[in-house]
Amino acid sequence: MITLTPAASGHGDTAAAHHGGAASTPDDAEPMAAADPGQPGGTDSTARWLGGAGLLVGALGLGFGAGAMLRSRRPKEHS
């Protein structure tokens, strides 16, 4: 049988601080505020570029896949 004990405060309490619990720092510093997407420069532009590139690659793959499926289903003409 496994006996669970309560978690000790200190190292590893960052989840509690991010989910409305007490801050884990001694001076009870407030957690960093999330960036406001409406503010210029308040977003992670690298993540937006990578996300856009991923969507583009996915759309191209879907298009090429659909084209290959349609091409393979077309009856072959004999010359």
Residue pairs with C-beta under 8 A, 6 or more apart in sequence:
7 13
9 24
10 24
13 21
13 22
13 24
14 24
15 21
16 22
16 24
17 23
17 24
17 31
18 31
22 28
23 29
23 30
23 31
35 42
35 43
35 44
36 42
37 43
